[in-house]
Amino acid sequence: MEEILICILIILAGLFSVAASYFNWDWYFNNYRARFLVKIIGRKGARIFYTVFGLFLVGMAVAILLGS
C-alpha cells in the first residue's frame, strides 16, 4: 500500500513537471533550482529537460506499479 502511494506521488510530480514545461510557467522557471538550469541551457532547453524528466518519473513509477 505504501509503495502505491509513493508511486502515485511520483506520477503527480512528473505530470506537474510536464505541465510546467508545457505551459511555460514563469514562477516555475524563476525558482532558484530551475534558474540554474535555465542559465546553463536556456529556457527552451530547460523546458525540454523538465518535460523529459517528468516523463521519466511517470514511466518509472508506472513500471514499478506494474512490476509489483
Distance bins in CASP14 RR format, pairs under 12 A and 6 or more apart:
PFRMAT RR
TARGET T0000
AUTHOR 0000-0000-0000
RMODE 2
METHOD distances of the structure
MODEL  1
1 7 0 0 0 0 0 1 0 0 0 0 0
1 8 0 0 0 0 0 1 0 0 0 0 0
1 68 0 0 0 0 0 1 0 0 0 0 0
2 8 0 0 0 0 0 1 0 0 0 0 0
2 9 0 0 0 0 0 1 0 0 0 0 0
2 68 0 0 0 0 0 1 0 0 0 0 0
3 9 0 0 0 0 0 1 0 0 0 0 0
3 10 0 0 0 0 0 1 0 0 0 0 0
3 61 0 0 0 0 1 0 0 0 0 0 0
3 64 1 0 0 1 0 0 0 0 0 0 0
3 65 0 0 0 0 1 0 0 0 0 0 0
3 67 0 0 0 0 0 1 0 0 0 0 0
3 68 1 0 0 1 0 0 0 0 0 0 0
4 10 0 0 0 0 0 1 0 0 0 0 0
4 11 0 0 0 0 0 1 0 0 0 0 0
4 61 0 0 0 0 1 0 0 0 0 0 0
4 62 0 0 0 0 0 1 0 0 0 0 0
4 64 0 0 0 0 1 0 0 0 0 0 0
4 65 1 0 0 1 0 0 0 0 0 0 0
4 66 0 0 0 0 0 1 0 0 0 0 0
4 67 0 0 0 0 0 1 0 0 0 0 0
4 68 0 0 0 0 1 0 0 0 0 0 0
5 11 0 0 0 0 0 1 0 0 0 0 0
5 12 0 0 0 0 0 1 0 0 0 0 0
5 61 0 0 0 0 0 1 0 0 0 0 0
5 64 0 0 0 0 0 1 0 0 0 0 0
5 65 0 0 0 0 0 1 0 0 0 0 0
6 12 0 0 0 0 0 1 0 0 0 0 0
6 13 0 0 0 0 0 1 0 0 0 0 0
6 57 0 0 0 0 0 1 0 0 0 0 0
6 60 0 0 0 0 0 1 0 0 0 0 0
6 61 0 0 0 0 1 0 0 0 0 0 0
6 64 0 0 0 0 1 0 0 0 0 0 0
6 65 0 0 0 0 1 0 0 0 0 0 0
6 68 0 0 0 0 0 1 0 0 0 0 0
7 13 0 0 0 0 0 1 0 0 0 0 0
7 14 0 0 0 0 0 1 0 0 0 0 0
7 57 0 0 0 0 1 0 0 0 0 0 0
7 58 0 0 0 0 1 0 0 0 0 0 0
7 59 0 0 0 0 1 0 0 0 0 0 0
7 60 0 0 0 0 1 0 0 0 0 0 0
7 61 1 0 1 0 0 0 0 0 0 0 0
7 62 1 0 0 1 0 0 0 0 0 0 0
7 63 0 0 0 0 1 0 0 0 0 0 0
7 64 1 0 1 0 0 0 0 0 0 0 0
7 65 1 0 1 0 0 0 0 0 0 0 0
7 66 0 0 0 0 1 0 0 0 0 0 0
7 67 0 0 0 0 0 1 0 0 0 0 0
7 68 0 0 0 0 1 0 0 0 0 0 0
8 14 0 0 0 0 0 1 0 0 0 0 0
8 15 0 0 0 0 0 1 0 0 0 0 0
8 57 0 0 0 0 0 1 0 0 0 0 0
8 58 0 0 0 0 0 1 0 0 0 0 0
8 61 1 0 0 1 0 0 0 0 0 0 0
8 62 0 0 0 0 0 1 0 0 0 0 0
8 64 0 0 0 0 0 1 0 0 0 0 0
8 65 0 0 0 0 1 0 0 0 0 0 0
9 15 0 0 0 0 0 1 0 0 0 0 0
9 16 0 0 0 0 0 1 0 0 0 0 0
9 57 0 0 0 0 0 1 0 0 0 0 0
9 58 0 0 0 0 0 1 0 0 0 0 0
9 61 0 0 0 0 1 0 0 0 0 0 0
9 65 0 0 0 0 0 1 0 0 0 0 0
10 16 0 0 0 0 0 1 0 0 0 0 0
10 17 0 0 0 0 0 1 0 0 0 0 0
10 53 0 0 0 0 0 1 0 0 0 0 0
10 54 0 0 0 0 1 0 0 0 0 0 0
10 56 0 0 0 0 0 1 0 0 0 0 0
10 57 1 0 1 0 0 0 0 0 0 0 0
10 58 1 0 0 1 0 0 0 0 0 0 0
10 59 0 0 0 0 1 0 0 0 0 0 0
10 60 1 0 0 1 0 0 0 0 0 0 0
10 61 1 0 1 0 0 0 0 0 0 0 0
10 62 0 0 0 0 1 0 0 0 0 0 0
10 63 0 0 0 0 0 1 0 0 0 0 0
10 64 0 0 0 0 1 0 0 0 0 0 0
10 65 0 0 0 0 1 0 0 0 0 0 0
11 17 0 0 0 0 0 1 0 0 0 0 0
11 18 0 0 0 0 0 1 0 0 0 0 0
11 54 0 0 0 0 1 0 0 0 0 0 0
11 55 0 0 0 0 0 1 0 0 0 0 0
11 56 0 0 0 0 0 1 0 0 0 0 0
11 57 1 0 0 1 0 0 0 0 0 0 0
11 58 1 0 1 0 0 0 0 0 0 0 0
11 59 0 0 0 0 1 0 0 0 0 0 0
11 60 0 0 0 0 1 0 0 0 0 0 0
11 61 1 0 1 0 0 0 0 0 0 0 0
11 62 1 0 0 1 0 0 0 0 0 0 0
11 63 0 0 0 0 0 1 0 0 0 0 0
11 64 0 0 0 0 0 1 0 0 0 0 0
11 65 0 0 0 0 1 0 0 0 0 0 0
12 18 0 0 0 0 0 1 0 0 0 0 0
12 19 0 0 0 0 0 1 0 0 0 0 0
12 54 0 0 0 0 0 1 0 0 0 0 0
12 57 0 0 0 0 1 0 0 0 0 0 0
12 58 0 0 0 0 1 0 0 0 0 0 0
12 61 0 0 0 0 1 0 0 0 0 0 0
13 19 0 0 0 0 0 1 0 0 0 0 0
13 20 0 0 0 0 0 1 0 0 0 0 0
13 50 0 0 0 0 0 1 0 0 0 0 0
13 53 0 0 0 0 1 0 0 0 0 0 0
13 54 1 0 0 1 0 0 0 0 0 0 0
13 55 0 0 0 0 0 1 0 0 0 0 0
13 56 0 0 0 0 0 1 0 0 0 0 0
13 57 1 0 0 1 0 0 0 0 0 0 0
13 58 0 0 0 0 1 0 0 0 0 0 0
13 59 0 0 0 0 0 1 0 0 0 0 0
13 60 0 0 0 0 0 1 0 0 0 0 0
13 61 0 0 0 0 1 0 0 0 0 0 0
14 20 0 0 0 0 1 0 0 0 0 0 0
14 21 0 0 0 0 0 1 0 0 0 0 0
14 22 0 0 0 0 0 1 0 0 0 0 0
14 50 0 0 0 0 1 0 0 0 0 0 0
14 51 0 0 0 0 1 0 0 0 0 0 0
14 52 0 0 0 0 0 1 0 0 0 0 0
14 53 1 0 0 1 0 0 0 0 0 0 0
14 54 1 1 0 0 0 0 0 0 0 0 0
14 55 1 0 0 1 0 0 0 0 0 0 0
14 56 0 0 0 0 1 0 0 0 0 0 0
14 57 1 0 1 0 0 0 0 0 0 0 0
14 58 1 0 1 0 0 0 0 0 0 0 0
14 59 0 0 0 0 1 0 0 0 0 0 0
14 60 0 0 0 0 1 0 0 0 0 0 0
14 61 0 0 0 0 1 0 0 0 0 0 0
14 62 0 0 0 0 0 1 0 0 0 0 0
15 21 0 0 0 0 0 1 0 0 0 0 0
15 22 0 0 0 0 0 1 0 0 0 0 0
15 50 0 0 0 0 0 1 0 0 0 0 0
15 51 0 0 0 0 0 1 0 0 0 0 0
15 53 0 0 0 0 0 1 0 0 0 0 0
15 54 1 0 0 1 0 0 0 0 0 0 0
15 55 0 0 0 0 1 0 0 0 0 0 0
15 57 0 0 0 0 1 0 0 0 0 0 0
15 58 1 0 0 1 0 0 0 0 0 0 0
15 59 0 0 0 0 0 1 0 0 0 0 0
15 61 0 0 0 0 0 1 0 0 0 0 0
15 62 0 0 0 0 0 1 0 0 0 0 0
16 22 0 0 0 0 0 1 0 0 0 0 0
16 23 0 0 0 0 0 1 0 0 0 0 0
16 25 0 0 0 0 1 0 0 0 0 0 0
16 28 0 0 0 0 1 0 0 0 0 0 0
16 50 0 0 0 0 1 0 0 0 0 0 0
16 51 0 0 0 0 0 1 0 0 0 0 0
16 53 0 0 0 0 0 1 0 0 0 0 0
16 54 0 0 0 0 1 0 0 0 0 0 0
16 57 0 0 0 0 1 0 0 0 0 0 0
16 58 0 0 0 0 0 1 0 0 0 0 0
17 23 0 0 0 0 0 1 0 0 0 0 0
17 25 0 0 0 0 0 1 0 0 0 0 0
17 28 0 0 0 0 1 0 0 0 0 0 0
17 29 0 0 0 0 0 1 0 0 0 0 0
17 31 0 0 0 0 0 1 0 0 0 0 0
17 33 0 0 0 0 0 1 0 0 0 0 0
17 34 0 0 0 0 1 0 0 0 0 0 0
17 46 0 0 0 0 0 1 0 0 0 0 0
17 47 0 0 0 0 0 1 0 0 0 0 0
17 48 0 0 0 0 0 1 0 0 0 0 0
17 49 0 0 0 0 1 0 0 0 0 0 0
17 50 1 0 1 0 0 0 0 0 0 0 0
17 51 1 0 0 1 0 0 0 0 0 0 0
17 52 0 0 0 0 1 0 0 0 0 0 0
17 53 1 0 1 0 0 0 0 0 0 0 0
17 54 1 0 1 0 0 0 0 0 0 0 0
17 55 0 0 0 0 1 0 0 0 0 0 0
17 56 0 0 0 0 1 0 0 0 0 0 0
17 57 1 0 0 1 0 0 0 0 0 0 0
17 58 0 0 0 0 1 0 0 0 0 0 0
18 24 0 0 0 0 0 1 0 0 0 0 0
18 25 0 0 0 0 0 1 0 0 0 0 0
18 28 0 0 0 0 0 1 0 0 0 0 0
18 47 0 0 0 0 0 1 0 0 0 0 0
18 48 0 0 0 0 0 1 0 0 0 0 0
18 49 0 0 0 0 0 1 0 0 0 0 0
18 50 1 0 0 1 0 0 0 0 0 0 0
18 51 1 0 1 0 0 0 0 0 0 0 0
18 52 0 0 0 0 1 0 0 0 0 0 0
18 53 0 0 0 0 1 0 0 0 0 0 0
18 54 1 0 1 0 0 0 0 0 0 0 0
18 55 1 0 0 1 0 0 0 0 0 0 0
18 56 0 0 0 0 0 1 0 0 0 0 0
18 57 0 0 0 0 1 0 0 0 0 0 0
18 58 1 0 0 1 0 0 0 0 0 0 0
18 59 0 0 0 0 0 1 0 0 0 0 0
19 25 0 0 0 0 1 0 0 0 0 0 0
19 28 0 0 0 0 1 0 0 0 0 0 0
19 47 0 0 0 0 0 1 0 0 0 0 0
19 50 0 0 0 0 1 0 0 0 0 0 0
19 51 0 0 0 0 1 0 0 0 0 0 0
19 54 0 0 0 0 1 0 0 0 0 0 0
19 55 0 0 0 0 0 1 0 0 0 0 0
19 58 0 0 0 0 0 1 0 0 0 0 0
20 26 0 0 0 0 1 0 0 0 0 0 0
20 27 0 0 0 0 1 0 0 0 0 0 0
20 28 1 0 1 0 0 0 0 0 0 0 0
20 29 1 0 0 1 0 0 0 0 0 0 0
20 30 0 0 0 0 0 1 0 0 0 0 0
20 31 0 0 0 0 1 0 0 0 0 0 0
20 34 0 0 0 0 1 0 0 0 0 0 0
20 46 0 0 0 0 0 1 0 0 0 0 0
20 47 0 0 0 0 1 0 0 0 0 0 0
20 49 0 0 0 0 0 1 0 0 0 0 0
20 50 1 0 0 1 0 0 0 0 0 0 0
20 51 0 0 0 0 1 0 0 0 0 0 0
20 53 0 0 0 0 0 1 0 0 0 0 0
20 54 0 0 0 0 1 0 0 0 0 0 0
21 28 0 0 0 0 1 0 0 0 0 0 0
21 29 0 0 0 0 1 0 0 0 0 0 0
21 34 0 0 0 0 0 1 0 0 0 0 0
21 37 0 0 0 0 0 1 0 0 0 0 0
21 38 0 0 0 0 0 1 0 0 0 0 0
21 43 0 0 0 0 0 1 0 0 0 0 0
21 44 0 0 0 0 1 0 0 0 0 0 0
21 45 0 0 0 0 1 0 0 0 0 0 0
21 46 0 0 0 0 1 0 0 0 0 0 0
21 47 1 0 1 0 0 0 0 0 0 0 0
21 48 1 0 0 1 0 0 0 0 0 0 0
21 49 0 0 0 0 1 0 0 0 0 0 0
21 50 1 0 1 0 0 0 0 0 0 0 0
21 51 1 0 1 0 0 0 0 0 0 0 0
21 52 0 0 0 0 1 0 0 0 0 0 0
21 53 0 0 0 0 1 0 0 0 0 0 0
21 54 0 0 0 0 1 0 0 0 0 0 0
21 55 0 0 0 0 1 0 0 0 0 0 0
22 28 0 0 0 0 0 1 0 0 0 0 0
22 47 0 0 0 0 1 0 0 0 0 0 0
22 48 0 0 0 0 0 1 0 0 0 0 0
22 50 0 0 0 0 1 0 0 0 0 0 0
22 51 1 0 0 1 0 0 0 0 0 0 0
22 54 0 0 0 0 0 1 0 0 0 0 0
22 55 0 0 0 0 0 1 0 0 0 0 0
23 29 0 0 0 0 0 1 0 0 0 0 0
23 47 0 0 0 0 1 0 0 0 0 0 0
23 50 0 0 0 0 0 1 0 0 0 0 0
23 51 0 0 0 0 0 1 0 0 0 0 0
24 30 0 0 0 0 0 1 0 0 0 0 0
24 34 0 0 0 0 0 1 0 0 0 0 0
24 38 0 0 0 0 0 1 0 0 0 0 0
24 43 1 0 0 1 0 0 0 0 0 0 0
24 44 0 0 0 0 1 0 0 0 0 0 0
24 45 0 0 0 0 0 1 0 0 0 0 0
24 46 0 0 0 0 0 1 0 0 0 0 0
24 47 1 0 0 1 0 0 0 0 0 0 0
24 48 0 0 0 0 0 1 0 0 0 0 0
24 50 0 0 0 0 0 1 0 0 0 0 0
24 51 0 0 0 0 0 1 0 0 0 0 0
25 31 0 0 0 0 1 0 0 0 0 0 0
25 34 0 0 0 0 1 0 0 0 0 0 0
25 43 0 0 0 0 0 1 0 0 0 0 0
25 46 0 0 0 0 0 1 0 0 0 0 0
25 47 0 0 0 0 0 1 0 0 0 0 0
25 50 0 0 0 0 0 1 0 0 0 0 0
26 34 0 0 0 0 0 1 0 0 0 0 0
26 35 0 0 0 0 0 1 0 0 0 0 0
26 38 0 0 0 0 0 1 0 0 0 0 0
26 43 0 0 0 0 1 0 0 0 0 0 0
26 47 0 0 0 0 0 1 0 0 0 0 0
27 34 0 0 0 0 1 0 0 0 0 0 0
27 35 0 0 0 0 0 1 0 0 0 0 0
28 34 1 0 0 1 0 0 0 0 0 0 0
28 35 0 0 0 0 0 1 0 0 0 0 0
28 37 0 0 0 0 0 1 0 0 0 0 0
28 38 0 0 0 0 0 1 0 0 0 0 0
28 43 0 0 0 0 0 1 0 0 0 0 0
28 46 0 0 0 0 1 0 0 0 0 0 0
28 47 0 0 0 0 1 0 0 0 0 0 0
28 50 0 0 0 0 1 0 0 0 0 0 0
29 35 1 0 0 1 0 0 0 0 0 0 0
29 36 0 0 0 0 0 1 0 0 0 0 0
29 37 0 0 0 0 1 0 0 0 0 0 0
29 38 1 0 1 0 0 0 0 0 0 0 0
29 39 0 0 0 0 0 1 0 0 0 0 0
29 41 0 0 0 0 0 1 0 0 0 0 0
29 42 0 0 0 0 1 0 0 0 0 0 0
29 43 1 0 0 1 0 0 0 0 0 0 0
29 44 0 0 0 0 0 1 0 0 0 0 0
29 45 0 0 0 0 0 1 0 0 0 0 0
29 46 1 0 0 1 0 0 0 0 0 0 0
29 47 1 0 0 1 0 0 0 0 0 0 0
29 49 0 0 0 0 0 1 0 0 0 0 0
29 50 0 0 0 0 1 0 0 0 0 0 0
30 36 0 0 0 0 0 1 0 0 0 0 0
30 37 0 0 0 0 0 1 0 0 0 0 0
30 38 0 0 0 0 1 0 0 0 0 0 0
30 39 0 0 0 0 0 1 0 0 0 0 0
30 43 0 0 0 0 0 1 0 0 0 0 0
30 46 0 0 0 0 0 1 0 0 0 0 0
31 37 0 0 0 0 1 0 0 0 0 0 0
31 38 0 0 0 0 1 0 0 0 0 0 0
31 46 0 0 0 0 0 1 0 0 0 0 0
31 50 0 0 0 0 0 1 0 0 0 0 0
32 38 0 0 0 0 0 1 0 0 0 0 0
32 39 0 0 0 0 0 1 0 0 0 0 0
33 39 0 0 0 0 0 1 0 0 0 0 0
33 46 0 0 0 0 0 1 0 0 0 0 0
33 50 0 0 0 0 0 1 0 0 0 0 0
34 40 0 0 0 0 0 1 0 0 0 0 0
34 41 0 0 0 0 0 1 0 0 0 0 0
34 42 0 0 0 0 0 1 0 0 0 0 0
34 43 0 0 0 0 1 0 0 0 0 0 0
34 45 0 0 0 0 0 1 0 0 0 0 0
34 46 1 0 0 1 0 0 0 0 0 0 0
34 47 0 0 0 0 1 0 0 0 0 0 0
34 49 0 0 0 0 1 0 0 0 0 0 0
34 50 1 0 0 1 0 0 0 0 0 0 0
34 53 0 0 0 0 0 1 0 0 0 0 0
35 41 0 0 0 0 0 1 0 0 0 0 0
35 42 0 0 0 0 0 1 0 0 0 0 0
35 43 0 0 0 0 0 1 0 0 0 0 0
35 46 0 0 0 0 1 0 0 0 0 0 0
36 42 0 0 0 0 0 1 0 0 0 0 0
36 46 0 0 0 0 1 0 0 0 0 0 0
36 49 0 0 0 0 0 1 0 0 0 0 0
37 43 0 0 0 0 1 0 0 0 0 0 0
37 44 0 0 0 0 0 1 0 0 0 0 0
37 45 0 0 0 0 1 0 0 0 0 0 0
37 46 1 0 1 0 0 0 0 0 0 0 0
37 47 0 0 0 0 1 0 0 0 0 0 0
37 48 0 0 0 0 0 1 0 0 0 0 0
37 49 1 0 0 1 0 0 0 0 0 0 0
37 50 0 0 0 0 1 0 0 0 0 0 0
37 53 0 0 0 0 0 1 0 0 0 0 0
38 44 0 0 0 0 1 0 0 0 0 0 0
38 45 0 0 0 0 1 0 0 0 0 0 0
38 46 1 0 1 0 0 0 0 0 0 0 0
38 47 0 0 0 0 1 0 0 0 0 0 0
38 48 0 0 0 0 0 1 0 0 0 0 0
38 49 0 0 0 0 1 0 0 0 0 0 0
38 50 0 0 0 0 0 1 0 0 0 0 0
39 45 0 0 0 0 0 1 0 0 0 0 0
39 46 0 0 0 0 1 0 0 0 0 0 0
40 46 0 0 0 0 1 0 0 0 0 0 0
40 49 0 0 0 0 1 0 0 0 0 0 0
41 47 0 0 0 0 1 0 0 0 0 0 0
41 48 0 0 0 0 1 0 0 0 0 0 0
41 49 1 0 0 1 0 0 0 0 0 0 0
41 50 0 0 0 0 0 1 0 0 0 0 0
42 48 0 0 0 0 1 0 0 0 0 0 0
42 49 0 0 0 0 1 0 0 0 0 0 0
42 50 0 0 0 0 0 1 0 0 0 0 0
43 49 0 0 0 0 0 1 0 0 0 0 0
43 50 0 0 0 0 0 1 0 0 0 0 0
44 50 0 0 0 0 0 1 0 0 0 0 0
44 51 0 0 0 0 0 1 0 0 0 0 0
45 51 0 0 0 0 1 0 0 0 0 0 0
45 52 0 0 0 0 1 0 0 0 0 0 0
45 53 0 0 0 0 0 1 0 0 0 0 0
46 52 0 0 0 0 0 1 0 0 0 0 0
46 53 0 0 0 0 0 1 0 0 0 0 0
47 53 0 0 0 0 0 1 0 0 0 0 0
47 54 0 0 0 0 0 1 0 0 0 0 0
48 54 0 0 0 0 0 1 0 0 0 0 0
48 55 0 0 0 0 0 1 0 0 0 0 0
49 55 0 0 0 0 0 1 0 0 0 0 0
49 56 0 0 0 0 0 1 0 0 0 0 0
50 56 0 0 0 0 0 1 0 0 0 0 0
50 57 0 0 0 0 0 1 0 0 0 0 0
51 57 0 0 0 0 0 1 0 0 0 0 0
51 58 0 0 0 0 0 1 0 0 0 0 0
52 58 0 0 0 0 0 1 0 0 0 0 0
52 59 0 0 0 0 0 1 0 0 0 0 0
53 59 0 0 0 0 0 1 0 0 0 0 0
53 60 0 0 0 0 0 1 0 0 0 0 0
54 60 0 0 0 0 1 0 0 0 0 0 0
54 61 0 0 0 0 0 1 0 0 0 0 0
54 62 0 0 0 0 0 1 0 0 0 0 0
55 61 0 0 0 0 0 1 0 0 0 0 0
55 62 0 0 0 0 0 1 0 0 0 0 0
56 62 0 0 0 0 0 1 0 0 0 0 0
56 63 0 0 0 0 0 1 0 0 0 0 0
57 63 0 0 0 0 0 1 0 0 0 0 0
57 64 0 0 0 0 0 1 0 0 0 0 0
58 64 0 0 0 0 0 1 0 0 0 0 0
58 65 0 0 0 0 0 1 0 0 0 0 0
59 65 0 0 0 0 1 0 0 0 0 0 0
59 66 0 0 0 0 1 0 0 0 0 0 0
59 67 0 0 0 0 0 1 0 0 0 0 0
60 66 0 0 0 0 0 1 0 0 0 0 0
60 67 0 0 0 0 0 1 0 0 0 0 0
61 67 0 0 0 0 0 1 0 0 0 0 0
61 68 0 0 0 0 0 1 0 0 0 0 0
62 68 0 0 0 0 0 1 0 0 0 0 0
END
